[in-house]
Amino acid sequence: MTILRPLGSSDLEVFPLALGGNVFGWTADRDQSFAVLDAYAAAGGNFIDTADAYTFWVPGNKGGESETVLGQWMAARGNRDDVVVATKVGALPEYKGLSASTIKAAAEESLRRLGTDYIDLYYTHYDDPSVPVEEFITALDELVRSGKVRAIAASNITAERLQESLDFSDREGLVRYVALQPHYNLVSRDTYEGPLQEIASRSGLAAVPYFGLASGFLTGKYRPGTEVESARAEKAGEYLATERGRRVLAALDEVAKAHDAEVATVALAWLAARPTVAAPIASARTLEQLPALLAVADLELTGAELAALTAASA
């Protein structure tokens, strides 16, 4: 039985791998998405990450597709109370930015698509420097007080704005961020490590990193001389072209061999063991991709292995 992890100072407890919903209604159709969601839940998974903006950039889509698929799945399975639903506001063109009116209107639309009357974790998807923190924190506080949102979190925010938001919440006795969703993995450490991580640590925030597998590079399927057919192959190839990327792959191979584990599992286990991290996010388009992700819940790396991976990725 996998032990759930506390999400910051909230009363939410989550599986150590958040299932990314960015593929639902895009590269995974409804049936594929249901199959992946079923398998994730069967393994004890309870933490699903989506956004109102997923996937407006796909021709023929307008946004909200991922939330809709997730909502249909929860309705079909009757398991809403067993799922920690994380969604986001601020990036969908129709509801862009963080004005109070945008947040409130977008939340209603997300609730409708998800087929629920509450969102467990509501992220500000991107900071909106044109809106004072007082305005969006107050709007989020109203959503929490009305019971429509249980806890709030931030993604893509600077250390300065994060601290300003927390200070305002504390000063006014309003709801405060409990989690942070940074871009963070073995080959991208600079965005999070430093001021953001220090604030998270000091303020009791949980990190829920996205791009935990670096656009698929940290699955180990991208190697010199191999061609992978994927929408993300170009980005993954950029990592392969760097000395750091090749060094990280070599270290991952060694640790994976010692545990008879997949490279992806080891990469996520390193992330899950980092200070402040509650659960990395990874998405699976097919059932075949899921076991390597789920295995992070049971893989414990030694101090020496963690140190070797950290050194290789420096």
N, C-alpha and C positions, 0 to 999 in steps of 0.2 A: 504494500500500500504506500503510494507516494505521499510524502508529507507536504502539505500545502504551505506556502510561504506567506507571511503577512505583507500586505502592500502598504509600506510606509506606516503612517499613523492612523490609517483608516481601519475599519473593521472588516475589510475585504481580505480574503485569503485565496491565493491563486496557485495554480499548478506551475512548476518551474519552467514551463515553456508556454508562451502565449502563441496561439495559432493566428497567423496573419490572414486577414480576410480580403486582402487586396486582389487576390486572384478570383474570388467568387464573382460569377457573372461576367468574367473576362476570359482568362485562359482556362478556367474551370467552369463548365456550364452547371446548371442547377443540379443535375444528377451526380456529376463528379464532386461538386461541392458538398452535397448531402453525404456522399460516401466518405469523404475525408472528415467531415464533421462527426459522423457516426463513429468512425474509428478513433478519432481524437478523444471523444467523450468516453468511449468504451475503455480507453487506457487510463481514465481518471482525469483527463484534461477538462478544465472548466473556464479558461481565460481566452476570450476571443477578441481580437483587435480589428476594428473596421473604421470607416470614416464616411461622412456624407459625400465626400468628393470621389470616392471609389465607385466607378471608374469613368469619370466624365470625359477623359482624354481619348477614350477608345471610340473610333468612328461608329456612330449609331447609338452610343450610350449618352446619357445626360447627367450621370451621377446618381448615387443612391442604389445602384444595382447590388452592391455587396450587402448593404443593410437589408435590402429586400429579400435576398436569398437567405440570409441569416434569420430574419424574422419568419420566413416560411418554414425553415427547418425547425425552429423552436416551437412553432405552432403545431407542426406535424408530429413532433416528438413529445410535446407537452412538458418540456423540461426548463421552461424559462427560469424558475427559481434556482436551478442548479448551475446556471451559466453566469459568469461575470462578463458582462458585455461592456467593452470599451469602444466608444466612438468619438468622433472629433467634429469640431466646428471651425469654420473660417477660411477653408480653401475651395469650396464649391463655388464656381462663378456666380451662381444665382444668390448665394448667401456668403459673399466674400467679406473678410474682415471681422472685427470683433466689437462692433458697436452693440449697445445693449439690445436694440431692436432686432439686429441680425441674429444674435445669439439666441434670443427667445423664439424667434420665428423658425430658425433652423432646428432648434431642439424639438419643436412640435412636429416638424417634418420627419426627423429621425425616429421619434417615438412612433409615428404612424407607420413608417416603413418596417420598423422592427416589430411592430405588432405588440407593443408593451406600454406600460404606463410609467416605467422608470428606466433610467440608464445608470448602470453601476459606476462607470468611470467616464467622465466627459472631459476630453482634452481640448484646449485651444490648439488648433492644428499648426498654425504659424502665428508668431507675434504680429500685431498690427500697431506699429509705432505711432500711427495717427490717432489712436484711441488711448486716453489715459488709463492706467491700471485701475484707478478708482471706478471707472465706468464698467469695464468688463468683469472685474471681481465682484462688484455689486450685483450685476446681472446674473452671474453664476451663483452667487449666494442666494438670490431669490429662487433660482431653480432648485437648489438643495432644500431650502426651507419649504418649498411647495411639494417636496417629495418626488419631483420628476428626475432628480439626479442624486446619487448617493455620495459621490466624491468627485473631486476635480483634479485635473492634471494638466501639464504643459508639454508641448512638443515644439522643437525649433524656436527656442527663446534664448536670448543672451543672458549671461550671468547677472548683468546689471538689472535687466527688467524682471528677472526671476526674483532677485532679492527685493526689488521695489514692491513687487506683488505680495510677497510674503510679509514684508514690513507693514503694508497697508492692511492686510487681513488681520495681522496680530494687533495692530493699533486700534482697529475699528471693531474687533471681535467678530469678523466675518469668516466665512469658509476659506480655508487655505489649501493650496496645492498639496497633494499627498504623494504625487509621483511625477516623473519626468521621462519623456521619451526622446532620448538622444540618438544621433547617428553614431554607432559605437560597435567596433569589432576588432579583431586581431590586426587588421591592416589599416584601420581608421580609428586611431585613439585620441588624436589631438582635439577633436571637437568637444569631447566630454571630459577627458582627464585634465584637471586644472581647476579653474574657478567654478565651473558648473558642478563638478563632482564634489568640490569642497562645500558648496552651499547645500547640496543634497545630503551630504554626510552630517553637516552641522545642524540641518533643519529636519532631519529624519525623513527625507523623501526617498522613495524607492525609484530606482532606474529600471525602465523597461525598454531596452535598446532595440532600435530598428536597424535593418540591413545587417543583422547579426551574422549572416553568411556572406556578406560583401557581394551582393548580386550573384550569388552562386559560386564565386571564386573559392570560398572556404569549404565547399563540398569536396574539393579535390578532383573534380571531373575536368577541370581546365588544366591542361599540361602542355609543355612545349611540343609543337607538332601535331596536336590534336585539334579537331574542329568540332565544336558543340553547336547544335542548332537550338538557339534560345534567343528570346527577345533581349536577354541581358548579356549575351556573349561578348559584345564589344566592351562593356564596362569591366567585366571579369578579366578580359584579355589585358586591359590596362594594368591591373595588379600583377599579372604574370610577367609583364615587361620590366618590373622593378626588382632590384636585388632583394629588397625587403620581402616582397611577395614570395619569391622563390625560397628565401630563408624560412619564412613562416610555413610554407608547404612542407619543407623537409622536416621541420620540427614536429608538425602535425602528423606526418607519416610515421615518425618514430614512436610517438605516444600512442597513436591509433593501433600500431602493430603490437605494442606491449599489452594493450587491453583487448585486442581482437575486436576493435570498434571501428565504426566509420569515421572518416576524417571530419565530416560535418558534426558528428556527435561531440568529438573532442573540441572543435572550435566553439561550439555552444557551451560546453562544460567549462571551458576557460572563462567565457563571458559570465556564465551563471555564478562563478566563484569570485568575481571581481567585487570590490567593496561597493556597497549600496545597491548592487543589481539584484532585483527580485526575480525577474524572468525575461530572458531574451525573446524577441519575436521572430518567428520563422514561418513561412507559408509553404504549403504543399499543394501542388496542382493535381497530383495523382496519389493514389493509395501507396504506390511503390516508394514515393518520396518520404512518407510519414514515419516509418520505423526509426530511421536515423535521427530524426528530430526528437521523437518521444523518448529515445534512449538517454537523452541528457538527464532525465529525472533519476536515473539509476547509476550514472557514471560519476565516480568520485576520483578526481585526479590527485596525485600526491603533491606535496609541497615542491618537490624537485621538478616534477613535470610542469606544474604551473609556472615555476620560475624559468624553466627552459623556454616555454612558449612566450612568456613575457619578454625575455631577453631577445629572442628571435624577432619579435615584432617591434622592438624599440626603434 
